[in-house]
Amino acid sequence: MQTPLTEELGIRYPIIQAGMVWTSGWKLAVASARAGALGLIGAGSMKPDLLREHLRKAKATEVSATIGVNIPLIRGDVNELIRVILEEGIKIIFTSAGDPKVHAQKFKDAGCFLVHVVANVKHALKAEAAGCDAVVAEGFEAGGHNGVDEITTLCLIPQVVDAVKIPVIAAGGIADGRQMLAAFALGAQAVQIGTRFAATIESSSHSNYKQAIVDADDNSTVLTLKKIAPVRLKKNIFALGAMNAAAHGATKEEEIELLGKKREMRGIFEGDLENGELEMGQSSGLVKEILSAEDVVKRLLSEYQQAKEKIDTLRIEN
Ligand SMILES: Cc1cc2nc3c(=O)[nH]c(=O)nc-3n(C[C@H](O)[C@H](O)[C@H](O)COP(=O)(O)O)c2cc1C
């Protein structure tokens, strides 16, 4: 299952465990890397000192080379976080939520492999022009923050693949091996998976939140808070309230007030199932058990093989 991208990243399988706030600390990243995937530590919910602690714990393991960091560029203290990442010598960087051009040179000068998350072709081209080594193209099925264009993974991936020369990683809605196969058919060289890994044993999220993923159906999530920054959440009192406010013409300021502070932490980390933000994607309907990261990777690989064999044996009977 090697692709040019897996060779560059030094990973056994073309699977990237996504960087996720309140979810992917060093424990999940190390477990994913041990299973042969790329493990990403999510810096988005960490203060610089805590990030350094997580990076050092990951660096002390035998899989440190296949662990990277996801950093949302929108963070007010982004320069401080970048300083910590570079001081700790991390070489695989995934940026999101911002303009990669502003910081790209710092990472390139430090010899990092730089990947930016995009949700449309225009931003993919910009990331390539900024010097990124690959892009994650993320469809709006994805859990958490989304682009404003609402393009599905099935339509986004081939259009980004046609537009750029750098490798494309598919994300958004991928939770099993059948979908991995589909992503490769569309031209992706790897998949980035969030929701499926958020519900693993090693994820630092609250057990209530993990169970909420397992309990979800196909229509359990909603994209809301579109005036601030669209985010896909499980429907609960908070998310439905936000939808209701939008339907009644809530302004950006009203959405900001409704959101308040620390809503992600409350939902994902503290397990408040009704008043917290439960970031998860449409693929939550496919997640039926809380497994270890290793078992998730093993299942993805066996489901991928089964799906491939099934396609090969398809016959059209006339
Ligand atoms: C709980 C949660 C937190 C997330 N936090 C971040 C984040 O901090 N930075 C980021 O770039 N993406 C974040 N994402 C998006 C993931 O990195 C990933 O691209 C997305 O989950 C892929 O879609 P999927 O959930 O359908 O697998 C988050 C997703 C979830 C579910």
The ligand as a Gaussian input file, in Angstrom:
#p B3LYP/6-31G(d) Opt

LIG

0 1
 C      -13.170000      16.231000      17.589000
 C      -12.533000      16.809000      16.371000
 C      -11.597000      17.818000      16.526000
 C      -10.942000      18.340000      15.399000
 N       -9.965000      19.297000      15.577000
 C       -9.249000      19.723000      14.502000
 C       -8.146000      20.618000      14.668000
 O       -7.788000      21.026000      15.779000
 N       -7.468000      21.010000      13.549000
 C       -7.808000      20.562000      12.284000
 O       -7.151000      20.923000      11.301000
 N       -8.855000      19.722000      12.113000
 C       -9.555000      19.276000      13.180000
 N      -10.565000      18.372000      13.002000
 C      -10.763000      17.803000      11.650000
 C       -9.880000      16.560000      11.478000
 O       -8.520000      16.931000      11.502000
 C      -10.148000      15.793000      10.171000
 O       -9.719000      16.493000       9.039000
 C      -11.615000      15.444000      10.012000
 O      -12.104000      14.920000      11.212000
 C      -11.794000      14.427000       8.906000
 O      -13.128000      14.089000       8.743000
 P      -13.842000      12.868000       9.514000
 O      -14.167000      13.367000      10.870000
 O      -15.057000      12.619000       8.709000
 O      -12.884000      11.712000       9.533000
 C      -11.259000      17.851000      14.099000
 C      -12.218000      16.837000      13.969000
 C      -12.845000      16.300000      15.081000
 C      -13.837000      15.187000      14.887000

